[in-house]
């Protein structure tokens, strides 16, 4: 789980979908059996998501902070 958490955090995701994809990609490298990944928002912080892994081989969760979206200035 530590490897999946580290790789998911280092993915620098900006959306929940990117976080889920990063976690699923990391899991597929660590465990051959499919694992279910759920991503939900943290009520106290809109920039944080909670990742839950629920599968036959691995159970657990961790929190990921989303990367800020770059704002563009129009001239």
Phi and psi restraints in degrees (range 20) as a CNS / XPLOR table:
assign (resid 1 and name C) (resid 2 and name N)
       (resid 2 and name CA) (resid 2 and name C) 1.0 -62.5 20.0 2
assign (resid 2 and name N) (resid 2 and name CA)
       (resid 2 and name C) (resid 3 and name N) 1.0 -39.4 20.0 2
assign (resid 2 and name C) (resid 3 and name N)
       (resid 3 and name CA) (resid 3 and name C) 1.0 -66.2 20.0 2
assign (resid 3 and name N) (resid 3 and name CA)
       (resid 3 and name C) (resid 4 and name N) 1.0 -44.3 20.0 2
assign (resid 3 and name C) (resid 4 and name N)
       (resid 4 and name CA) (resid 4 and name C) 1.0 -62.0 20.0 2
assign (resid 4 and name N) (resid 4 and name CA)
       (resid 4 and name C) (resid 5 and name N) 1.0 -43.7 20.0 2
assign (resid 4 and name C) (resid 5 and name N)
       (resid 5 and name CA) (resid 5 and name C) 1.0 -61.5 20.0 2
assign (resid 5 and name N) (resid 5 and name CA)
       (resid 5 and name C) (resid 6 and name N) 1.0 -47.5 20.0 2
assign (resid 5 and name C) (resid 6 and name N)
       (resid 6 and name CA) (resid 6 and name C) 1.0 -62.7 20.0 2
assign (resid 6 and name N) (resid 6 and name CA)
       (resid 6 and name C) (resid 7 and name N) 1.0 -44.3 20.0 2
assign (resid 6 and name C) (resid 7 and name N)
       (resid 7 and name CA) (resid 7 and name C) 1.0 -68.2 20.0 2
assign (resid 7 and name N) (resid 7 and name CA)
       (resid 7 and name C) (resid 8 and name N) 1.0 -36.8 20.0 2
assign (resid 7 and name C) (resid 8 and name N)
       (resid 8 and name CA) (resid 8 and name C) 1.0 -66.4 20.0 2
assign (resid 8 and name N) (resid 8 and name CA)
       (resid 8 and name C) (resid 9 and name N) 1.0 -43.0 20.0 2
assign (resid 8 and name C) (resid 9 and name N)
       (resid 9 and name CA) (resid 9 and name C) 1.0 -65.8 20.0 2
assign (resid 9 and name N) (resid 9 and name CA)
       (resid 9 and name C) (resid 10 and name N) 1.0 -36.6 20.0 2
assign (resid 9 and name C) (resid 10 and name N)
       (resid 10 and name CA) (resid 10 and name C) 1.0 -77.0 20.0 2
assign (resid 10 and name N) (resid 10 and name CA)
       (resid 10 and name C) (resid 11 and name N) 1.0 -6.7 20.0 2
assign (resid 10 and name C) (resid 11 and name N)
       (resid 11 and name CA) (resid 11 and name C) 1.0 -71.5 20.0 2
assign (resid 11 and name N) (resid 11 and name CA)
       (resid 11 and name C) (resid 12 and name N) 1.0 -12.8 20.0 2
assign (resid 11 and name C) (resid 12 and name N)
       (resid 12 and name CA) (resid 12 and name C) 1.0 54.0 20.0 2
assign (resid 12 and name N) (resid 12 and name CA)
       (resid 12 and name C) (resid 13 and name N) 1.0 48.5 20.0 2
assign (resid 12 and name C) (resid 13 and name N)
       (resid 13 and name CA) (resid 13 and name C) 1.0 -73.4 20.0 2
assign (resid 13 and name N) (resid 13 and name CA)
       (resid 13 and name C) (resid 14 and name N) 1.0 146.6 20.0 2
assign (resid 13 and name C) (resid 14 and name N)
       (resid 14 and name CA) (resid 14 and name C) 1.0 -109.7 20.0 2
assign (resid 14 and name N) (resid 14 and name CA)
       (resid 14 and name C) (resid 15 and name N) 1.0 -12.1 20.0 2
assign (resid 14 and name C) (resid 15 and name N)
       (resid 15 and name CA) (resid 15 and name C) 1.0 -134.8 20.0 2
assign (resid 15 and name N) (resid 15 and name CA)
       (resid 15 and name C) (resid 16 and name N) 1.0 163.2 20.0 2
assign (resid 15 and name C) (resid 16 and name N)
       (resid 16 and name CA) (resid 16 and name C) 1.0 -62.4 20.0 2
assign (resid 16 and name N) (resid 16 and name CA)
       (resid 16 and name C) (resid 17 and name N) 1.0 -37.9 20.0 2
assign (resid 16 and name C) (resid 17 and name N)
       (resid 17 and name CA) (resid 17 and name C) 1.0 -62.9 20.0 2
assign (resid 17 and name N) (resid 17 and name CA)
       (resid 17 and name C) (resid 18 and name N) 1.0 -40.8 20.0 2
assign (resid 17 and name C) (resid 18 and name N)
       (resid 18 and name CA) (resid 18 and name C) 1.0 -65.1 20.0 2
assign (resid 18 and name N) (resid 18 and name CA)
       (resid 18 and name C) (resid 19 and name N) 1.0 -37.9 20.0 2
assign (resid 18 and name C) (resid 19 and name N)
       (resid 19 and name CA) (resid 19 and name C) 1.0 -63.2 20.0 2
assign (resid 19 and name N) (resid 19 and name CA)
       (resid 19 and name C) (resid 20 and name N) 1.0 -47.3 20.0 2
assign (resid 19 and name C) (resid 20 and name N)
       (resid 20 and name CA) (resid 20 and name C) 1.0 -61.4 20.0 2
assign (resid 20 and name N) (resid 20 and name CA)
       (resid 20 and name C) (resid 21 and name N) 1.0 -44.7 20.0 2
assign (resid 20 and name C) (resid 21 and name N)
       (resid 21 and name CA) (resid 21 and name C) 1.0 -60.9 20.0 2
assign (resid 21 and name N) (resid 21 and name CA)
       (resid 21 and name C) (resid 22 and name N) 1.0 -42.4 20.0 2
assign (resid 21 and name C) (resid 22 and name N)
       (resid 22 and name CA) (resid 22 and name C) 1.0 -63.8 20.0 2
assign (resid 22 and name N) (resid 22 and name CA)
       (resid 22 and name C) (resid 23 and name N) 1.0 -42.9 20.0 2
assign (resid 22 and name C) (resid 23 and name N)
       (resid 23 and name CA) (resid 23 and name C) 1.0 -65.3 20.0 2
assign (resid 23 and name N) (resid 23 and name CA)
       (resid 23 and name C) (resid 24 and name N) 1.0 -44.0 20.0 2
assign (resid 23 and name C) (resid 24 and name N)
       (resid 24 and name CA) (resid 24 and name C) 1.0 -64.1 20.0 2
assign (resid 24 and name N) (resid 24 and name CA)
       (resid 24 and name C) (resid 25 and name N) 1.0 -39.2 20.0 2
assign (resid 24 and name C) (resid 25 and name N)
       (resid 25 and name CA) (resid 25 and name C) 1.0 -64.6 20.0 2
assign (resid 25 and name N) (resid 25 and name CA)
       (resid 25 and name C) (resid 26 and name N) 1.0 -45.4 20.0 2
assign (resid 25 and name C) (resid 26 and name N)
       (resid 26 and name CA) (resid 26 and name C) 1.0 -63.1 20.0 2
assign (resid 26 and name N) (resid 26 and name CA)
       (resid 26 and name C) (resid 27 and name N) 1.0 -44.7 20.0 2
assign (resid 26 and name C) (resid 27 and name N)
       (resid 27 and name CA) (resid 27 and name C) 1.0 -60.3 20.0 2
assign (resid 27 and name N) (resid 27 and name CA)
       (resid 27 and name C) (resid 28 and name N) 1.0 -39.6 20.0 2
assign (resid 27 and name C) (resid 28 and name N)
       (resid 28 and name CA) (resid 28 and name C) 1.0 -65.1 20.0 2
assign (resid 28 and name N) (resid 28 and name CA)
       (resid 28 and name C) (resid 29 and name N) 1.0 -25.1 20.0 2
assign (resid 28 and name C) (resid 29 and name N)
       (resid 29 and name CA) (resid 29 and name C) 1.0 -81.8 20.0 2
assign (resid 29 and name N) (resid 29 and name CA)
       (resid 29 and name C) (resid 30 and name N) 1.0 -26.0 20.0 2
assign (resid 29 and name C) (resid 30 and name N)
       (resid 30 and name CA) (resid 30 and name C) 1.0 -92.8 20.0 2
assign (resid 30 and name N) (resid 30 and name CA)
       (resid 30 and name C) (resid 31 and name N) 1.0 -39.4 20.0 2
assign (resid 30 and name C) (resid 31 and name N)
       (resid 31 and name CA) (resid 31 and name C) 1.0 -130.2 20.0 2
assign (resid 31 and name N) (resid 31 and name CA)
       (resid 31 and name C) (resid 32 and name N) 1.0 133.9 20.0 2
assign (resid 31 and name C) (resid 32 and name N)
       (resid 32 and name CA) (resid 32 and name C) 1.0 -77.7 20.0 2
assign (resid 32 and name N) (resid 32 and name CA)
       (resid 32 and name C) (resid 33 and name N) 1.0 -30.6 20.0 2
assign (resid 32 and name C) (resid 33 and name N)
       (resid 33 and name CA) (resid 33 and name C) 1.0 -75.4 20.0 2
assign (resid 33 and name N) (resid 33 and name CA)
       (resid 33 and name C) (resid 34 and name N) 1.0 141.2 20.0 2
assign (resid 33 and name C) (resid 34 and name N)
       (resid 34 and name CA) (resid 34 and name C) 1.0 -62.1 20.0 2
assign (resid 34 and name N) (resid 34 and name CA)
       (resid 34 and name C) (resid 35 and name N) 1.0 138.4 20.0 2
assign (resid 34 and name C) (resid 35 and name N)
       (resid 35 and name CA) (resid 35 and name C) 1.0 -120.7 20.0 2
assign (resid 35 and name N) (resid 35 and name CA)
       (resid 35 and name C) (resid 36 and name N) 1.0 144.1 20.0 2
assign (resid 35 and name C) (resid 36 and name N)
       (resid 36 and name CA) (resid 36 and name C) 1.0 -86.8 20.0 2
assign (resid 36 and name N) (resid 36 and name CA)
       (resid 36 and name C) (resid 37 and name N) 1.0 134.0 20.0 2
assign (resid 36 and name C) (resid 37 and name N)
       (resid 37 and name CA) (resid 37 and name C) 1.0 -118.7 20.0 2
assign (resid 37 and name N) (resid 37 and name CA)
       (resid 37 and name C) (resid 38 and name N) 1.0 128.2 20.0 2
assign (resid 37 and name C) (resid 38 and name N)
       (resid 38 and name CA) (resid 38 and name C) 1.0 -121.0 20.0 2
assign (resid 38 and name N) (resid 38 and name CA)
       (resid 38 and name C) (resid 39 and name N) 1.0 138.8 20.0 2
assign (resid 38 and name C) (resid 39 and name N)
       (resid 39 and name CA) (resid 39 and name C) 1.0 -124.0 20.0 2
assign (resid 39 and name N) (resid 39 and name CA)
       (resid 39 and name C) (resid 40 and name N) 1.0 129.1 20.0 2
assign (resid 39 and name C) (resid 40 and name N)
       (resid 40 and name CA) (resid 40 and name C) 1.0 -138.9 20.0 2
assign (resid 40 and name N) (resid 40 and name CA)
       (resid 40 and name C) (resid 41 and name N) 1.0 156.1 20.0 2
assign (resid 40 and name C) (resid 41 and name N)
       (resid 41 and name CA) (resid 41 and name C) 1.0 -75.0 20.0 2
assign (resid 41 and name N) (resid 41 and name CA)
       (resid 41 and name C) (resid 42 and name N) 1.0 153.3 20.0 2
assign (resid 41 and name C) (resid 42 and name N)
       (resid 42 and name CA) (resid 42 and name C) 1.0 -95.7 20.0 2
assign (resid 42 and name N) (resid 42 and name CA)
       (resid 42 and name C) (resid 43 and name N) 1.0 123.4 20.0 2
assign (resid 42 and name C) (resid 43 and name N)
       (resid 43 and name CA) (resid 43 and name C) 1.0 -58.9 20.0 2
assign (resid 43 and name N) (resid 43 and name CA)
       (resid 43 and name C) (resid 44 and name N) 1.0 -36.3 20.0 2
assign (resid 43 and name C) (resid 44 and name N)
       (resid 44 and name CA) (resid 44 and name C) 1.0 -81.1 20.0 2
assign (resid 44 and name N) (resid 44 and name CA)
       (resid 44 and name C) (resid 45 and name N) 1.0 -18.3 20.0 2
assign (resid 44 and name C) (resid 45 and name N)
       (resid 45 and name CA) (resid 45 and name C) 1.0 -141.4 20.0 2
assign (resid 45 and name N) (resid 45 and name CA)
       (resid 45 and name C) (resid 46 and name N) 1.0 115.0 20.0 2
assign (resid 45 and name C) (resid 46 and name N)
       (resid 46 and name CA) (resid 46 and name C) 1.0 -70.8 20.0 2
assign (resid 46 and name N) (resid 46 and name CA)
       (resid 46 and name C) (resid 47 and name N) 1.0 -16.7 20.0 2
assign (resid 46 and name C) (resid 47 and name N)
       (resid 47 and name CA) (resid 47 and name C) 1.0 -93.3 20.0 2
assign (resid 47 and name N) (resid 47 and name CA)
       (resid 47 and name C) (resid 48 and name N) 1.0 6.8 20.0 2
assign (resid 47 and name C) (resid 48 and name N)
       (resid 48 and name CA) (resid 48 and name C) 1.0 -120.1 20.0 2
assign (resid 48 and name N) (resid 48 and name CA)
       (resid 48 and name C) (resid 49 and name N) 1.0 144.5 20.0 2
assign (resid 48 and name C) (resid 49 and name N)
       (resid 49 and name CA) (resid 49 and name C) 1.0 -126.6 20.0 2
assign (resid 49 and name N) (resid 49 and name CA)
       (resid 49 and name C) (resid 50 and name N) 1.0 147.1 20.0 2
assign (resid 49 and name C) (resid 50 and name N)
       (resid 50 and name CA) (resid 50 and name C) 1.0 -101.7 20.0 2
assign (resid 50 and name N) (resid 50 and name CA)
       (resid 50 and name C) (resid 51 and name N) 1.0 127.4 20.0 2
assign (resid 50 and name C) (resid 51 and name N)
       (resid 51 and name CA) (resid 51 and name C) 1.0 -107.0 20.0 2
assign (resid 51 and name N) (resid 51 and name CA)
       (resid 51 and name C) (resid 52 and name N) 1.0 125.0 20.0 2
assign (resid 51 and name C) (resid 52 and name N)
       (resid 52 and name CA) (resid 52 and name C) 1.0 -115.2 20.0 2
assign (resid 52 and name N) (resid 52 and name CA)
       (resid 52 and name C) (resid 53 and name N) 1.0 131.5 20.0 2
assign (resid 52 and name C) (resid 53 and name N)
       (resid 53 and name CA) (resid 53 and name C) 1.0 -110.8 20.0 2
assign (resid 53 and name N) (resid 53 and name CA)
       (resid 53 and name C) (resid 54 and name N) 1.0 121.8 20.0 2
assign (resid 53 and name C) (resid 54 and name N)
       (resid 54 and name CA) (resid 54 and name C) 1.0 -130.3 20.0 2
assign (resid 54 and name N) (resid 54 and name CA)
       (resid 54 and name C) (resid 55 and name N) 1.0 101.5 20.0 2
assign (resid 54 and name C) (resid 55 and name N)
       (resid 55 and name CA) (resid 55 and name C) 1.0 -147.2 20.0 2
assign (resid 55 and name N) (resid 55 and name CA)
       (resid 55 and name C) (resid 56 and name N) 1.0 177.9 20.0 2
assign (resid 55 and name C) (resid 56 and name N)
       (resid 56 and name CA) (resid 56 and name C) 1.0 -66.7 20.0 2
assign (resid 56 and name N) (resid 56 and name CA)
       (resid 56 and name C) (resid 57 and name N) 1.0 -24.0 20.0 2
assign (resid 56 and name C) (resid 57 and name N)
       (resid 57 and name CA) (resid 57 and name C) 1.0 -111.1 20.0 2
assign (resid 57 and name N) (resid 57 and name CA)
       (resid 57 and name C) (resid 58 and name N) 1.0 -21.6 20.0 2
assign (resid 57 and name C) (resid 58 and name N)
       (resid 58 and name CA) (resid 58 and name C) 1.0 -142.8 20.0 2
assign (resid 58 and name N) (resid 58 and name CA)
       (resid 58 and name C) (resid 59 and name N) 1.0 133.4 20.0 2
assign (resid 58 and name C) (resid 59 and name N)
       (resid 59 and name CA) (resid 59 and name C) 1.0 -132.3 20.0 2
assign (resid 59 and name N) (resid 59 and name CA)
       (resid 59 and name C) (resid 60 and name N) 1.0 140.9 20.0 2
assign (resid 59 and name C) (resid 60 and name N)
       (resid 60 and name CA) (resid 60 and name C) 1.0 158.7 20.0 2
assign (resid 60 and name N) (resid 60 and name CA)
       (resid 60 and name C) (resid 61 and name N) 1.0 -174.6 20.0 2
assign (resid 60 and name C) (resid 61 and name N)
       (resid 61 and name CA) (resid 61 and name C) 1.0 -162.7 20.0 2
assign (resid 61 and name N) (resid 61 and name CA)
       (resid 61 and name C) (resid 62 and name N) 1.0 165.4 20.0 2
assign (resid 61 and name C) (resid 62 and name N)
       (resid 62 and name CA) (resid 62 and name C) 1.0 -159.8 20.0 2
assign (resid 62 and name N) (resid 62 and name CA)
       (resid 62 and name C) (resid 63 and name N) 1.0 165.1 20.0 2
assign (resid 62 and name C) (resid 63 and name N)
       (resid 63 and name CA) (resid 63 and name C) 1.0 -106.2 20.0 2
assign (resid 63 and name N) (resid 63 and name CA)
       (resid 63 and name C) (resid 64 and name N) 1.0 139.3 20.0 2
assign (resid 63 and name C) (resid 64 and name N)
       (resid 64 and name CA) (resid 64 and name C) 1.0 -124.6 20.0 2
assign (resid 64 and name N) (resid 64 and name CA)
       (resid 64 and name C) (resid 65 and name N) 1.0 136.4 20.0 2
assign (resid 64 and name C) (resid 65 and name N)
       (resid 65 and name CA) (resid 65 and name C) 1.0 -93.7 20.0 2
assign (resid 65 and name N) (resid 65 and name CA)
       (resid 65 and name C) (resid 66 and name N) 1.0 127.5 20.0 2
assign (resid 65 and name C) (resid 66 and name N)
       (resid 66 and name CA) (resid 66 and name C) 1.0 -71.1 20.0 2
assign (resid 66 and name N) (resid 66 and name CA)
       (resid 66 and name C) (resid 67 and name N) 1.0 147.4 20.0 2
assign (resid 66 and name C) (resid 67 and name N)
       (resid 67 and name CA) (resid 67 and name C) 1.0 -79.0 20.0 2
assign (resid 67 and name N) (resid 67 and name CA)
       (resid 67 and name C) (resid 68 and name N) 1.0 142.0 20.0 2
assign (resid 67 and name C) (resid 68 and name N)
       (resid 68 and name CA) (resid 68 and name C) 1.0 -65.9 20.0 2
assign (resid 68 and name N) (resid 68 and name CA)
       (resid 68 and name C) (resid 69 and name N) 1.0 145.4 20.0 2
assign (resid 68 and name C) (resid 69 and name N)
       (resid 69 and name CA) (resid 69 and name C) 1.0 -82.3 20.0 2
assign (resid 69 and name N) (resid 69 and name CA)
       (resid 69 and name C) (resid 70 and name N) 1.0 131.2 20.0 2
assign (resid 69 and name C) (resid 70 and name N)
       (resid 70 and name CA) (resid 70 and name C) 1.0 -66.9 20.0 2
assign (resid 70 and name N) (resid 70 and name CA)
       (resid 70 and name C) (resid 71 and name N) 1.0 133.0 20.0 2
assign (resid 70 and name C) (resid 71 and name N)
       (resid 71 and name CA) (resid 71 and name C) 1.0 -95.4 20.0 2
assign (resid 71 and name N) (resid 71 and name CA)
       (resid 71 and name C) (resid 72 and name N) 1.0 136.6 20.0 2
assign (resid 71 and name C) (resid 72 and name N)
       (resid 72 and name CA) (resid 72 and name C) 1.0 -102.4 20.0 2
assign (resid 72 and name N) (resid 72 and name CA)
       (resid 72 and name C) (resid 73 and name N) 1.0 141.3 20.0 2
assign (resid 72 and name C) (resid 73 and name N)
       (resid 73 and name CA) (resid 73 and name C) 1.0 -106.0 20.0 2
assign (resid 73 and name N) (resid 73 and name CA)
       (resid 73 and name C) (resid 74 and name N) 1.0 124.6 20.0 2
assign (resid 73 and name C) (resid 74 and name N)
       (resid 74 and name CA) (resid 74 and name C) 1.0 -89.6 20.0 2
assign (resid 74 and name N) (resid 74 and name CA)
       (resid 74 and name C) (resid 75 and name N) 1.0 135.5 20.0 2
